[in-house]
Amino acid sequence: MGTKANILVVEVGPQDYDNVAPQLLQALFEVDRVPSASSAIELLSIVPFSAVICRHPFSQMETGDFIAAIRAQTSASRKAGIALVTDPSRLSEAGAFLEQGVDLVLSLGDPQGEREAMLCTLLGIQPRRSLRVLVKLSVEIETGGTDRFVSQTHDVSSSGMFVITRKTVDIGAEIGFSFTLPGETRAFEGIAKVSRISGSRSEGPAGLGIHFEDFHGFDDATRLQNRLDGITRR
């Protein structure tokens, strides 16, 4: 058996670490944890890590400076995937770093299953089938007023979906959605919030992760869960 790929976890405290799929990480990767960004930079400069998971904001370093150090040509980990873990109130702030080399922003306010699925995408491993169903569906997104566009899903779960698009929408923004599962004529419609943005640097497709906030149909949430359960049992 080959050597496990390695992940560096930076300034993520014990409680937050328990919320970022530690069992998944430890089962598939060698996980190193460091208490400060400054000590992490020294390690990253000489050890080629596969991914870096950081708590934003850092205690004594600007996040932008830390990212720049990882992406520097002299860094042994310049090709590592970078994920920022942050509080829901700082999602928009953390999302700005997606244009500076960060691949993924994880909100501690999201269900753990969603965070685990997002990490699976970043790390290039197959998520558990019960988390999300990989399915390409046509989906209509409304971002406000008459601004609408039709795109395609990458995956769908009972709590949200990933929409493949290069449209710019702010993290935390409310959007409308409408999609229909194969074999059905009745659409699933409602309101969702943008929970993450994946840029072109990430391993998966560029697009928006959205979290379902409310369905228009009174039984749509149950109907969707039942359909997805049926698909994953096949």
Secondary structure, DSSP 8 states (H G I E B T S, - for coil): -----EEEEES--HHHHHTS-HHHHHHHSEEEEES-HHHHHHHHTTS--SEEEEESS-SSS-HHHHHHHHHSTT-TTTT-EEEEEE-GGGHHHHHGGGGTT--EEEETTS-HHHHHHHHHHHHT----TTT-B----EEEEEEETTEEEEEEEEEE-SSEEEEE------TT-EEEEEE--TT--S-EEEEEEEEEEE-TTSSS-SEEEEEEEEESSTTHHHHHHHHHHHHHT-
